[in-house]
Amino acid sequence: MSGPLYPAARASAARLAEHFARHAPPPRPGETAVARPDAAAIEALVDAAFWASLQREEGYVPEISLALLAPERAVRPLRLAAPLPLSPRALSRLAPAVERPGIHLGVWPEGGEFFVWGTTRAVPTFCLVIEVLGPGLLVVKHRTREDSAKYRNVAVFEGEHVKFLGPGTADGAEHPALLKAFFGPEGSAATGGDDDTLLRLAVSMRAHKRGGTLLVVPSGTTGWRESIVQPIAYAVEPPFAELAELVRGREAPPGSLGRVVDAVAGLTAVDGATVISDGYELLAFGVKIGRPDGRPRVERVSLSEPVEGGVATALLPVQVGGTRHISAAQFAQDQPDAAALVASQDGRFTVFAWSPREGLVHAHRVEMLLM
């Protein structure tokens, strides 16, 4: 049998190729790699990645990243003496060696066929990257800036379903400025600074797989305490400011920001919610959210995803999630200048923020931006 067998690969390839053609700059003179993958290349890589995701190597599900990149353009590549065919079995066998974050399998055509030529840790901007995250779960992404390690997620494949990421129904202007990383038009391609830090926290919260809640409150205010059950068992006094100092540009050894982000995000695994200011000072963790006296119970929330053509749907809070989600929605309703970020054990990630335009809490499902 020849040709792609995964229908979603063929159905989506032309649209993905159009995205890269529209956004990627033309190759510079003398470049050997073409920055704009065509539909045939995208179809071949998505098809191989999908079938590789259904393989098992010693009982493990492959977790790999494919980059469509000529070896001549890679920085310090590890090159195989004999390139391997782009086949599901070959990819699953290589998976244990390349499952660590930041390692990509380089793929490039030769003689009309695609081969895996080796590995690389760096890819140029707008290089097509396809990550295998689980059985039938793929993410198509690319970098957008040379000076950033961040990627923009373009599409998510989940079995036969494909979702193209876009602004959805969110209006970033009506939400706390700190959250524009989630609600802005670039989503996961937000450019550094505070946006990058909040996204790092969200990714780290999701990574520990225990579930958790992070409350982001305005700096220098105490009104949020009205929504917290007293006394606070794990109040932090004075506020832990190392993350705030790193965000403000304090000189520190390489990797310091990532380590502190993981430390703060790790606190969300403790039963209860973690509270930080919008200036990234840690105020408390393990807190219990409560409804202030006289405040109405949250009755409805608006739920949306950052996908093209997405439509917000009004739901009961219990339809969005369990106790953690309901309490987060209540907090966002009672504290309209704050926000609540909720990671579920199953990988879902929801941002709750008050929407003045809608007059109710808006729940944004954003895990597709964090993959």
DAUR-V499969 format. One record per residue. PSI is psi in whole degrees, -180 to 180 (NA if undefined). BURIAL is # if it has 16 or more other C-alpha atoms within 10 Angstrom, else .. Layout:
PSI:BURIAL
PSI:BURIAL
This chain:
140:.
157:.
159:.
143:#
-6:.
105:#
-37:.
-28:#
-49:#
-39:#
-27:.
-12:#
-46:#
-39:.
-40:.
-40:#
-38:#
-37:.
-48:.
-36:#
-33:#
-35:.
-31:.
137:#
158:.
152:.
145:.
155:.
133:.
-8:.
140:.
-14:.
145:#
123:.
-15:#
99:#
142:#
174:#
-37:#
-41:.
-44:#
-43:#
-43:#
-43:#
-42:#
-42:#
-47:#
-41:#
-41:#
-49:#
-30:#
-34:#
-18:#
-3:#
169:#
134:.
107:.
37:.
-7:.
145:.
130:#
138:#
104:#
163:#
125:#
135:#
125:#
96:#
133:#
139:#
-28:#
-22:.
-10:.
149:#
120:.
58:.
157:#
110:.
136:.
141:.
-37:.
103:.
149:#
148:.
148:#
82:#
152:#
-41:#
-42:#
-40:.
-43:#
-33:#
-33:.
-18:.
-45:#
-27:#
-15:.
19:#
-13:#
146:.
141:.
-2:.
126:#
142:#
121:#
131:#
136:#
147:#
149:#
123:.
31:.
-1:.
155:.
139:#
151:#
114:#
-13:#
-150:#
159:#
153:#
-6:.
136:#
148:#
169:#
145:#
16:#
132:#
123:#
132:#
120:#
135:#
116:#
-17:#
178:#
116:#
9:#
112:#
150:#
129:#
128:#
175:#
158:#
155:#
-16:#
144:.
-33:.
18:.
142:.
1:.
153:#
152:#
122:#
132:#
-44:#
152:#
126:#
124:#
93:#
-125:.
-4:.
139:.
129:#
126:#
127:#
145:#
-175:#
-17:#
-138:#
1:#
140:#
99:.
-25:#
-24:.
2:.
164:#
138:#
-32:.
-25:#
8:#
-18:#
-34:#
-39:#
-13:#
167:#
-23:#
-13:#
-120:#
-2:#
15:#
149:#
85:#
-170:#
-148:.
-40:#
-44:#
-40:#
-43:#
-38:#
-40:#
-43:#
-44:#
-45:#
-43:#
-39:#
-43:#
-32:#
-30:#
-12:#
21:.
-7:#
155:#
166:#
134:#
120:#
127:#
114:#
156:#
139:#
144:.
14:.
159:.
2:.
-29:.
-24:#
-22:#
-25:#
12:#
134:#
129:.
151:.
162:.
118:.
-37:.
57:.
146:#
116:.
118:.
166:.
141:.
117:#
5:.
-43:#
-42:#
-41:#
-39:#
-40:#
-36:#
-2:.
16:.
135:.
135:.
160:.
152:.
139:.
-4:.
-43:.
-45:#
-40:.
-41:.
-39:#
-46:#
-35:#
-44:.
-46:#
-32:#
-28:#
-24:#
-14:#
-17:#
143:.
129:.
-174:#
152:#
140:#
126:#
156:#
166:#
-1:#
9:#
29:#
133:#
124:#
-34:#
163:#
164:#
25:#
155:#
129:#
134:#
157:#
123:#
151:#
134:.
-10:.
141:.
150:.
141:.
126:#
-36:.
150:#
156:#
124:#
133:#
166:#
151:#
64:#
154:#
132:.
11:.
144:#
130:.
142:#
130:.
127:#
163:.
146:.
-36:#
-20:.
-14:.
-35:#
-167:.
-151:.
-41:.
-42:#
-39:#
-43:#
-35:#
-41:#
-40:#
-42:#
-44:#
-32:#
-41:#
-22:#
76:#
-16:#
2:#
-178:#
157:#
127:#
127:#
123:#
132:#
156:#
-26:.
6:.
-13:#
149:#
125:#
134:#
122:#
127:#
146:#
134:#
105:#
-34:.
-42:.
-19:.
28:.
173:#
135:#
126:#
116:#
116:#
109:#
14:#
-25:#
-22:#
-15:#
-4:#
NA:#
